[in-house]
Each structure stands twice: as C-alpha cells, then as structure tokens.
Amino acid sequence: MSATQHLQSLVADDWHAATHHAFTNALADGTLSRDKMAGYLQQDYQFIDGFVRLLASALAHAPTLADAVPGARFLGSVCGPENTYFLRALHALEVPPTAPAAPETLALQQLMDQARRSGRYEIMLSVLVVAEWVYLDWATPFEDKANDLPFWLGEWITLHAGDGFAQVVAYLRDQLDTVWDRLDEDARKDVTATFTQAVRLERAFFDASWVGFAVLR
Ligand SMILES: Cc1ncc(CO)c(N)n1
C-alpha cells in the first residue's frame, strides 16, 4: 500500500462523508439552489487565495525542476480557467466575489497558512493532496452529467474530473509517497496529523455549505 493510500485508510469515514456528500450530490443533479452555490463559491474563492500561496510555496520546495513542473502547470490552470470560472459564476449568480470568511473557511485558511509557514514540503503536500484528491473523488462519478447543468454547476464538476485533473492528483500523491519514504517517525506523525485534519475540514466545509453559508449581496 502506498503512503497516500495508507493515510486515506486512516480517515475512511471522513473521506467517504466528504466525497459522497449531499451538497455535491445536489450540485450534480441540478437541485442545488442558487443561494447555496453562491454562498459556497464566495467562501471557496477565499480558500483559493490561500491555496495558490500554498501551492506556490510547495513548488519552491520541490527537490528538482521536474518535480515542480506539473504543479506549476496546475497553478497556471487554477489562476487561469478556474479563477475565470469563479468570476463568471459569481457574476451569473449576481453576487460579489468577496464575503466575510465563515469559521469553516477560516479553519482551512489557517491550516494552509500553517503548512506554508512550516517550510516543510511534506506538510504542504499533505494539505494539497487532500484538497485535490477529495475533489477528484467526488466529481469523477458525475463527469458525464456536467453538460446538462447550468455552467456554474457543470463547470465545477469538469474542473475536478477527467484525465488532466486525475494526473494532477497522481502527481501530488507521487510527490508525497516519495518524500514519505525518507521521513522519520516524528515527521510521519506530523504528516498524518495534517492529512487527517485536512480531511476533517474538507468534510466540515461541505457540511456548512449544505446548511448554507450567509450570502453577501
Ligand atoms: C475547500 C476546497 N477544497 C478543495 C478544493 C479543490 O481545489 C476547493 N476548491 N475547495
């Protein structure tokens, strides 16, 4: 079993809850309200701010250029097509792109800040692997539903499914699997704690999105 499979197996309950969630089920069958999607996207756009900084820091810590290039391409797509998606979707939903951060958003931002400031590649990867792998897992079964949905729902699935995105997740997992081999027991404990907390917070973010974040008009 690979290190990332092992880590996932430790948090199987939270993983399943985060990747088979009522929020994403409703998103994929088109029944999610405009208000719930607007609230989710306003909060998630703030998550992206911290995510971009974390990914950029991880790239700076990659051992070689070859280890950084796939992540750098991904950073380009987050700041390109994904950023444009957010602005188009929020505009279509008639809400501004900014809102006060909810507690569940702040918790993810704090975890990403902590990982970035640790200066440790394996800790940064732990958060990045969870964030992208959870999204690949929930979105992949819905890939062929995307075309029948309004773009603000359908494109959110498309951005997190398909071969290109699966390769991003495979790359991030491979980076973590490779560094794991050379970590001592204390460092492995830190990775496990970070990975576990990240899955818990991803689940909590979907729980709060399903209840409904307050929408700033
Ligand atoms: C909270 C959260 N986790 C992961 C992703 C995937 O990038 C996202 N957009 N938002």
The ligand as a MOL file (V3000), in Angstrom:
LIG
                    3D

  0  0  0     0  0            999 V3000
M  V30 BEGIN CTAB
M  V30 COUNTS 10 10 0 0 0
M  V30 BEGIN ATOM
M  V30 1 C -12.4400 23.6970 0.2240 0
M  V30 2 C -11.8600 23.2380 -1.0620 0
M  V30 3 N -11.0820 22.1550 -1.0900 0
M  V30 4 C -10.5260 21.7330 -2.2320 0
M  V30 5 C -10.7680 22.4070 -3.4050 0
M  V30 6 C -10.1710 21.9280 -4.6990 0
M  V30 7 O -9.2780 22.8330 -5.1790 0
M  V30 8 C -11.5900 23.5410 -3.3520 0
M  V30 9 N -11.8600 24.2760 -4.4670 0
M  V30 10 N -12.1190 23.9310 -2.1790 0
M  V30 END ATOM
M  V30 BEGIN BOND
M  V30 1 1 1 2
M  V30 2 1 2 3
M  V30 3 2 2 10
M  V30 4 2 3 4
M  V30 5 1 4 5
M  V30 6 1 5 6
M  V30 7 2 5 8
M  V30 8 1 6 7
M  V30 9 1 8 9
M  V30 10 1 8 10
M  V30 END BOND
M  V30 END CTAB
M  END
